[in-house]
Amino acid sequence: MNKNLGRLYLLPTTISNGDWQNTIPQFVRDKSIDLQHFVVEDIRTARRYLRRIGSKQDFDSMDFFILNKHTQAMDIPSFIQPCLDGYDMGLLSEAGVPCVADPGNEVVIAARQKGVQIIPMVGPSSIIMALMASGFNGQNFAFIGYLPIDKFARAKYFKLLEGRINNEDQTQIFIEAPYRNQKLLDEMLAKLSPQIKLCIAREISGEKELIEVHTIQEWKKSRKPEIQKQNTIFLLYK
């Protein structure tokens, strides 16, 4: 490792509007407000988060490199220039831990190619926290990300997921754009087998946290939780 290079810190952020001290360790907070160079998805939310955890820095004098769906792949290697100049940097997730359900892995790849040390830091992951609380198989699980949007493709995908659950004893975990949560729930109740278990984990660590498990058949008979436009993780198992 080149001692003249800066380090890239992978900095978790909160996953709800609750007290940051409930999920962000003090040493992570201290490192986050100490750095001057960041890769972020959105500058406004990054600055808002840093203020929230106590940063008093002049943000206009800091470097913020934007990594989102509009970022050109050819631009990403230039984001780590501060590390090459000897300065530590932070890769700041929009919510939760960087590089998990998050686009930061491309920055990590670019940094590794230049010999930059990567330092992952402790923080909340809604995927892992939901799995912990579900009671589903935590020895064998898969995070799918987003399911197909087309309803016919999604119906076929449900069958694929059921096959993995039954044949591989594997928990299936996925998310949806918050404004499509209710539609996804309605489709699961219509298409999945009655005995399959569904865990709905909403706003984990926040004031509106809810983690509830029922079979599909039981969900059909119960009162549905309010999940529209709220951060929600879905888990399936047998």
Secondary structure as UniProt FT lines:
FT   TURN            3..4
FT   STRAND          8..11
FT   HELIX           20..22
FT   HELIX           26..34
FT   STRAND          37..40
FT   HELIX           43..52
FT   TURN            53..54
FT   HELIX           59..61
FT   STRAND          63..66
FT   TURN            69..70
FT   HELIX           73..80
FT   HELIX           81..84
FT   TURN            85..86
FT   STRAND          89..92
FT   TURN            98..99
FT   TURN            103..104
FT   HELIX           105..113
FT   TURN            114..115
FT   STRAND          118..120
FT   HELIX           126..134
FT   STRAND          141..146
FT   HELIX           151..168
FT   STRAND          171..175
FT   HELIX           178..180
FT   HELIX           181..191
FT   TURN            194..195
FT   STRAND          197..202
FT   TURN            204..205
FT   TURN            207..208
FT   STRAND          210..215
FT   HELIX           216..221
FT   TURN            228..229
FT   STRAND          232..237
//
